[in-house]
Amino acid sequence: MRILVTDGMDKSAMETLRAAGHEIVEQFYEPDVLGAALKDFDAVVVRSKTKVRANHIDEAKQGKLKLIIRGGVGVDNIDVKYAEENGIAVRNTPRASSQSVAELALGHMFSCARFISVAGSTMREDKWEKKAYGKGIELQGKTLGIVGYGRIGQKLAVMAKAIGMNVIAFDIFHIPRIEAELGVPYVEMDEILSSSDFISVHAPAVDGGALINAENIAKMKDGVCIINTSRGTNVDEAALLEALNSGKVRAAGLDVFAEEPATNKALYSHPMVSCTPHIGAATGEAQKRIGTEIVDIITNFAE
């Protein structure tokens, strides 16, 4: 197969594919030329930067393209249904990055609790503001509400319970086996909102507006911390910023934004926001696992 890699991929995985006889081309294409380029490839591997939309598929289906692989969990940057309707398969790597994303979410929780981000930033400005940041809180004994209880949410639950947090979860799917194995009860969304000291979002992008909006923030405890490592559109940024300014929300940990690269400077520069530039899956271990899954997908597809 002739395979296009647009947003990078683990080098050892590419070497494995080349050793199996596949041709690998590493090249990013701007949206206006992506569709024409895809006609010359049997498969394309993308991450979050490349968006494969219906107009690209219309062009690509005139050529060789038969497989789109998203190196990661979410596939909202691909028009999946339209691709499959036109005979192009879409696959992702849902297991590979779960641990990395869950660990980053936990890191943001610590940062929100102990002012790690803002305190470190002020020290780099030669300030010693021990008194200002001496009112942290502990995670132990607090309630963590997880919105979206898939692989990443489950990984976070295990880590949170290990440090003594009480964990509850909301998901549209209830799997009794998981509830029993991990000891984390499913609850309704309103209970997540009213009972949680920390709320961490791990749901795919949804139609119908943000999961965390002004109405839902109003139902939360005063001083709640909100973590989002899922999709930026799951949180209403204007409502979150207003709640941060009023003190309703103590702090937020954000790895994803409505627009990326992030443009909402008032939000990402807020002193009570711990922010990272969409690096949830950006660990060496996760990238190797993603590469291994991609190799397996291509191998099985080629057979």
Buried (B, 14 or more C-beta within 10 A) or exposed (E): BBBBBBBBBBEEBBEBBEEEEBEBEEEBBEEEEBBBBBBEBBBBBBBBEBEBBEBBBEBBBEBBBBBBBBBBBBBBBBBBEBBEEBEBBBBBBBEBBBBBBBBBBBBBBBBBBBBBBBBEEBEEEEEEEEEEBEEEBEBEEBBBBBBBBBBBBBBBBBBBBEBEBBBBBBBEEEEEEBBEEBEBEBBEBEBBBBBBBBBBBBBEBBEEEBBBBEEBBEEBBEEBBBBBBBBBBBBBBBBBBBBBEEEBBBBBBBBBBBEEEBEBEEBBEBBBBBBBEBEBBBBEEBBBBBBBBBBEBBEEBBE
